[in-house]
Amino acid sequence: IKNEADILLPDGKNYRPDKVVISDGDAVLIDFKTGKPSEHYRNQLLNYASILERMGYTHIRSFIIYINEDLIVDEVH
């Protein structure tokens, strides 16, 4: 389990997903948000998933967990 661990790309860009759970070549991305559901947040997770795929992870699941008055869990495909 990696919490807020930096991913540094060869071009010097740095990304920091909230949580990545890694097991046997599979990865689960979890991002926590306090705002309302947003396409921007979904695109952010899709980008993180693309980076992990390029790193060799074969099966990636991505979730946004909105922490506000109502808990919303959104699986990103």
C-alpha positions as CSV (number, residue, x, y, z in Angstrom):
1,I,0.0,0.0,0.0
2,K,1.5,3.3,-1.1
3,N,0.0,6.5,0.5
4,E,0.6,9.7,-1.4
5,A,3.8,8.3,-2.9
6,D,5.4,10.3,-5.8
7,I,5.6,8.9,-9.3
8,L,8.3,10.6,-11.2
9,L,8.1,10.3,-15.0
10,P,11.2,10.4,-17.3
11,D,10.1,13.9,-18.5
12,G,10.4,15.2,-15.0
13,K,6.6,15.4,-14.3
14,N,5.6,14.3,-10.8
15,Y,2.2,12.7,-9.9
16,R,0.9,11.7,-6.4
17,P,-2.2,9.6,-6.2
18,D,-3.8,9.4,-2.7
19,K,-3.5,5.7,-2.4
20,V,-2.2,2.8,-4.6
21,V,-2.7,-0.8,-3.5
22,I,-0.4,-3.2,-5.4
23,S,-0.6,-7.0,-5.4
24,D,0.7,-9.6,-7.9
25,G,1.0,-7.1,-10.8
26,D,-2.5,-5.6,-10.1
27,A,-3.1,-2.1,-8.8
28,V,-6.0,-0.4,-7.2
29,L,-6.0,3.4,-7.3
30,I,-8.0,5.3,-4.7
31,D,-8.4,9.1,-4.7
32,F,-10.3,11.0,-2.0
33,K,-12.2,14.2,-2.8
34,T,-14.3,16.5,-0.6
35,G,-16.0,18.3,-3.5
36,K,-18.8,17.3,-5.8
37,P,-18.3,14.6,-8.5
38,S,-16.3,16.1,-11.4
39,E,-15.1,15.0,-14.8
40,H,-11.8,16.6,-14.0
41,Y,-11.3,14.1,-11.1
42,R,-12.2,11.2,-13.3
43,N,-9.7,12.3,-15.9
44,Q,-7.1,12.6,-13.2
45,L,-7.6,9.0,-12.2
46,L,-7.5,7.8,-15.8
47,N,-4.2,9.5,-16.2
48,Y,-2.8,7.8,-13.1
49,A,-4.1,4.5,-14.4
50,S,-2.3,5.1,-17.7
51,I,0.9,5.8,-15.9
52,L,0.6,2.6,-13.9
53,E,-0.1,0.7,-17.0
54,R,3.1,2.0,-18.6
55,M,4.9,0.9,-15.4
56,G,3.8,-2.7,-16.2
57,Y,0.7,-3.2,-14.0
58,T,-1.7,-5.4,-15.9
59,H,-5.0,-5.0,-14.1
60,I,-5.9,-1.6,-12.7
61,R,-9.1,-0.5,-10.9
62,S,-9.7,3.1,-10.0
63,F,-12.0,4.6,-7.5
64,I,-12.9,8.1,-6.4
65,I,-14.3,8.4,-2.9
66,Y,-16.1,11.6,-2.3
67,I,-16.0,12.5,1.4
68,N,-18.8,14.9,2.2
69,E,-22.3,14.7,3.8
70,D,-23.1,11.7,1.6
71,L,-20.4,9.2,0.9
72,I,-20.1,8.5,-2.9
73,V,-17.8,5.9,-4.4
74,D,-17.3,6.2,-8.1
75,E,-15.4,3.4,-10.0
76,V,-13.6,5.0,-13.0
77,H,-13.3,3.1,-16.2
